[in-house]
């Protein structure tokens, strides 16, 4: 069985993330979306809330599962027997950072990294940008799944 992990903080998941997840689901037998527990970062949503939202918006894919982890992605891969990490690239600046991480991951654990160019429709999306826009009353409809939109608005504006 060919397995891949799609790691990230997903605070919250965007349509850009879902684009990469859905495309990976067509290439691999199983895609594990691994939600990072980052104890040094203040997240808007708890790790369980993030995992629940991703589970909800990926339920149409029969080969996507959601998990949480703490620590190095390569340790998670090694423990789960997953040989490949998939990462979306939005811009050249993403590539420079991700290439360095990919080389380190391969060096310390032999884990390969698959880079997927983000669909241009979503290339400008980031979770932090979505939070910022909602915080100041902007409309992000169509940029995140409806359930995520509603939770963001509720959390950031009280509506």
Secondary structure, 3 states (H helix, E strand, C coil): CCEEEEEECCCCCCHHHHHHHHHHHHHCCEEEEEEECCCCCCCCCCHHHHHHHHHHHCCCCCCEEEEEECCCHHHHHHHHCCCEEEEEECCHHHHHHHHHHHHHHHHHHCCEEEEEECCHHHCCCCHHHHHHHHHCCCCCECCECHHHHHHHHHHHHCC
